[in-house]
Amino acid sequence: MARKRLSREESRDLTRQRLLEAGAVIIARKGLNGASVEDIAAHAGYTRGAFHSNFRSKAELFIELLKRDHQDVQQGLQRILAAGLSPADTQRQLQRFYSQLYRGNLGYVLWAEARLQALRDARFRARLSALLLEKRDMIGYFITQFSESMQRPLPAPAGDLAFATMALIDGMRFYNACMPEELPDVRVQAVLGTVFSATFFD
């Protein structure tokens, strides 16, 4: 059976997706400063020209990767909220969702690299800060929605709880990645469940 010929837009979208996937691998492996446009393009099977037809810089590609991860989290939380589960089932779904966010560590490594790059580069820090504020607001929104669905008042402002949630997950994933014998996946899930339960369900 003959392959369907891609339209120009479909071909461009495919090229962009492959460059993003390659960028995730190369940046996670080498860091943003250590990765080159040539590295990313070659890993995707394209030329430097193809890269610059889709992205102005490595930093732009990197921010796009982080935005996509942010959108994936938003969609995952929306699915849990829309499911209309009981409080107990909602708690279990949130535990499972957050404990598996960075399974395989690629996503975690990219966010860790972003934090390091932000400390080195003021311009990148401004772009990352804007994205992190979006992430805080998004998580704060879902915290408010889950709290209202459980008819339980929040113990602190939603934005503060969102920052605390982000910091907790990042910290737990750091120790899980570096010391998996001391903090295996099952304990990550248990700890997150305890915190979520105390905050939203007790």
C-alpha positions in Angstrom: 0.0 0.0 0.0 1.4 3.4 -1.0 2.3 5.8 1.7 0.1 8.9 2.0 2.0 11.9 0.8 2.3 14.5 3.6 1.1 18.0 3.1 3.7 20.8 3.5 2.1 21.6 6.9 2.2 18.0 8.0 5.8 17.6 6.9 6.8 20.8 8.8 5.0 19.5 12.0 6.8 16.2 11.7 10.2 17.9 11.3 9.5 20.1 14.3 8.4 17.1 16.4 11.5 15.1 15.5 13.7 18.1 16.3 12.0 18.5 19.7 12.4 14.8 20.5 16.1 15.0 19.5 16.5 18.2 21.5 15.2 16.5 24.6 17.7 13.7 24.3 20.7 15.8 23.5 20.0 18.6 26.1 19.4 16.0 28.8 22.6 14.3 27.8 24.9 17.3 27.3 23.1 20.3 28.9 21.9 23.3 27.0 25.3 24.9 26.7 27.0 21.6 25.7 24.5 20.7 23.1 24.9 22.2 19.6 22.4 22.9 16.9 24.3 20.5 14.7 24.0 17.8 17.4 20.3 18.2 17.7 19.7 18.4 13.9 21.9 15.4 13.2 20.2 13.3 15.9 16.8 14.1 14.3 18.2 13.3 10.8 18.1 16.9 9.5 20.5 19.7 8.7 21.3 22.9 10.6 19.1 24.7 8.1 16.1 22.6 9.0 16.6 23.5 12.7 16.7 27.2 12.0 13.6 26.9 9.8 11.7 25.8 13.0 13.5 27.4 15.9 15.5 30.6 16.3 17.8 29.1 18.9 18.4 26.2 21.2 16.8 28.1 24.1 13.6 28.5 22.1 13.5 24.8 21.4 14.2 24.1 25.1 11.4 26.4 26.3 9.0 24.7 23.9 9.9 21.3 25.4 9.2 22.6 28.9 5.9 24.2 27.7 4.8 20.8 26.2 5.6 19.1 29.5 3.6 21.7 31.3 0.6 21.2 29.0 0.8 17.4 29.5 0.5 17.9 33.3 -2.4 20.2 32.8 -4.2 17.7 30.6 -3.5 14.9 33.1 -5.0 16.9 36.0 -8.0 17.9 33.9 -8.7 14.2 33.2 -8.7 13.4 36.9 -10.9 16.3 37.8 -13.4 15.6 35.0 -13.7 11.9 36.0 -15.9 12.7 39.0 -14.3 10.2 41.3 -14.8 9.8 45.0 -12.4 11.5 47.4 -10.5 8.3 48.0 -10.2 7.5 44.3 -9.2 11.0 43.5 -6.5 10.8 46.1 -5.2 7.6 44.6 -5.2 9.0 41.1 -3.3 12.1 42.2 -0.7 10.0 44.0 -0.2 7.8 41.0 -0.2 10.7 38.6 2.5 12.7 40.4 4.6 9.8 41.4 4.9 8.8 37.7 5.4 12.3 36.3 9.1 11.9 35.7 9.3 8.1 35.3 12.3 7.5 33.1 13.9 10.7 34.4 14.1 12.5 31.0 11.5 15.1 32.0 13.1 15.6 35.4 16.5 16.1 33.9 15.2 18.7 31.5 13.6 20.7 34.3 16.7 20.3 36.4 18.8 21.7 33.4 16.4 24.5 33.0 16.9 25.5 36.7 20.6 25.5 36.3 20.5 27.4 33.0 18.3 30.0 34.7 21.0 30.6 37.4 23.6 31.2 34.6 21.6 33.2 32.1 19.3 36.2 33.2 17.5 36.2 29.8 16.7 32.5 30.1 15.7 33.0 33.7 13.1 35.6 32.8 11.6 33.2 30.2 11.6 30.2 32.6 10.2 32.4 35.5 7.2 33.3 33.3 6.6 29.6 32.5 6.9 28.6 36.2 4.3 31.3 37.1 2.0 29.8 34.5 2.7 26.4 36.1 2.0 27.7 39.6 -1.3 29.3 38.5 -2.4 26.1 36.7 -1.6 23.9 39.7 -3.2 26.4 42.0 -6.4 26.3 39.9 -6.6 22.6 40.1 -5.9 22.6 43.8 -8.8 25.0 44.2 -11.0 22.8 42.0 -10.2 19.6 43.9 -10.7 21.4 47.2 -14.1 22.6 46.2 -15.1 19.2 44.9 -14.2 17.7 48.2 -16.0 20.6 50.0 -12.9 21.2 52.2 -11.2 24.6 52.8 -7.6 25.1 51.8 -5.1 25.4 54.7 -3.2 28.1 52.8 -3.5 30.2 49.6 -3.7 28.0 46.5 -0.7 29.7 44.9 1.5 28.9 48.0 0.3 25.3 48.0 1.1 25.1 44.3 4.6 26.2 44.9 4.9 23.7 47.8 3.6 20.9 45.5 6.1 21.8 42.8 9.0 21.9 45.2 8.0 18.7 46.9 7.7 16.8 43.7 11.0 18.2 42.3 12.8 17.3 45.6 11.4 13.8 45.8 12.3 13.1 42.2 15.9 14.3 42.9 16.4 11.9 45.7 14.6 9.1 43.8 16.9 9.6 40.9 20.1 9.9 42.9 19.3 7.5 45.7 16.8 5.0 44.4 17.7 2.4 47.0 16.9 4.8 49.8 13.8 6.3 48.1 12.3 3.9 45.6 9.2 4.6 43.5 6.9 3.0 46.0 8.0 5.3 48.8 7.7 8.3 46.5 4.1 7.4 45.9 3.5 6.8 49.6 5.0 10.1 50.7 3.1 12.1 48.1 -0.1 10.3 49.1 0.5 11.2 52.8 1.1 14.9 51.9 -1.9 15.2 49.6 -4.1 13.4 52.1 -3.1 15.8 54.9 -3.5 18.9 52.7 -6.7 18.1 50.7 -8.5 15.1 52.1 -8.3 15.1 56.0 
